[in-house]
Amino acid sequence: AQSVTQLGSHVSVSEGALVLLRCNYSSSVPPYLFWYVQYPNQGLQLLLKYTSAATLVKGINGFEAEFKKSETSFHLTKPSAHMSDAAEYFCAVSDNYGGSQGNLIFGKGTKLSVKP
Amino acid sequence: DTEVTQTPKHLVMGMTNKKSLKCEQHMGHRAMYWYKQKAKKPPELMFVYSYEKLSINESVPSRFSPECPNSSLLNLHLHALQPEDSALYLCASSQSRAGNYNEQFFGPGTRLTVL
């Protein structure tokens, strides 16, 4: 079965510092991977997605993620954090099996705090 | 239009009330989803409609009843809910459920409180 593990339920960085949010996946087939961001009391917004076209994926708001098959990882990075990046971030893998095809399997989420 | 809309934004209901949540998309997507999200948790899948047919019901209690009147609309009918049903209810849509086309777009959610 496919799964996603997000390391660190809470990450705190200073404004201007590097943001690194970790995501490891488990999948026996090439996965479709996603990063979503959720601001308080809002829905989820897609930051970026990996669909096997390129291993380095650029997303919105300056975020990017690199797919590393050897490490089964899809970590999210941003060179310089802004106060507006403070939010909950979810990594997700798309289920590719049978009747569950297309369902998103979410990690538990990582709350990003940005200190001034 | 790349937006999923949900109404109402907030809903407070008693345990004997009947209410409905509404979701609409005009992206031509053929798959639509209902999720329930509790505080500090990821969304939990409730129902999936594909081409207006219910394809997944994740063992959701019958007090939640989904309906897909057409390809753009998705409703969630609520009846005799319990306080533990209080949560953020999210609607999402995707082009289809297959492979590279299942990027899901989420609505802003309905914050439901059951008294």
Interface residues (C-beta under 8 A of the other chain):
Chain A: Y32 F34 Y36 N41 Q42 G43 L44 Q45 L46 K49 T51 F90 S94 N96 G99 S100 Q101 G102 N103 L104 F106 G107 K108 G109
Chain B: V4 Q6 A31 K40 K41 P42 P43 L45 V48 S55 I56 L88 L90 A92 S94 S96 R97 A98 G99 N100 N102 E103 Q104 F105 F106 G107 P108 G109 R111
